[in-house]
């Protein structure tokens, strides 16, 4: 089972460094402390997927040298996860077709509002073209690859994580529905958000994320959606249990851990 994951961005909605901030993390010269908005690229059995397309979408794909995709999975409608969708125009041109977007109906409504010009009856030439596929919590397939949605909550907002093969990706969550843990059994790789050490209203903090990782017992867990309040990567990394680590931008994992 050929699987590859590239962390395109591992930061929060503001990224790291934060504009106007002069904390040790924002001033750090360690490239692992430079974080674009959270997104990943996954190759699995020949299928090329993106999860989320935030405002750094174009920059992320260029620096990772990703030249084509088959589909985009969206976790939810917040701008740090959808604001870059205008740049799918490159793939419209390359593939001569609309880009397939998979998301809940509520997220599609947000996309139609945010990118209303892409859905007008008399479309302006060169606008992005989307093919919207409505999903819910039921498993679905793209080609021969099964995608298993995972229901989580981001404060009061329902959000979807995804399991693809032996990889699960969960971002922007502070609660995982109890019944969903069965979908996380037997993982090789778990990716989960951990925003900082202190409690947060809508994200897991580091302690909560570690506890979930220890419950799931994946072979390897990486934390993502990390804020500058987490602290320096090099210091936090040393404090984490075996098999649990902070992800960083451009980290690439090939095959199973």
SULNORQUI-V473064 format. One record per helix or strand of 2 or more residues. SS is the DSSP state (a for helix, b for strand). FROM is the first residue (numbers start at 1). TO is the last residue. If there is no record, write none. Layout:
# SULNORQUI-V473064
ss->SS from->FROM to->TO
ss->SS from->FROM to->TO
This chain:
# SULNORQUI-V473064
ss->b from->3 to->9
ss->a from->31 to->33
ss->b from->39 to->44
ss->b from->47 to->51
ss->a from->57 to->63
ss->b from->71 to->73
ss->a from->79 to->82
ss->a from->85 to->95
ss->b from->99 to->103
ss->a from->105 to->114
ss->a from->116 to->119
ss->b from->130 to->134
ss->b from->140 to->142
ss->b from->145 to->154
ss->b from->157 to->164
ss->b from->167 to->170
ss->b from->175 to->176
ss->a from->178 to->184
ss->b from->189 to->193
ss->a from->206 to->216
ss->b from->220 to->224
ss->a from->228 to->230
ss->a from->233 to->239
ss->b from->244 to->246
ss->b from->252 to->254
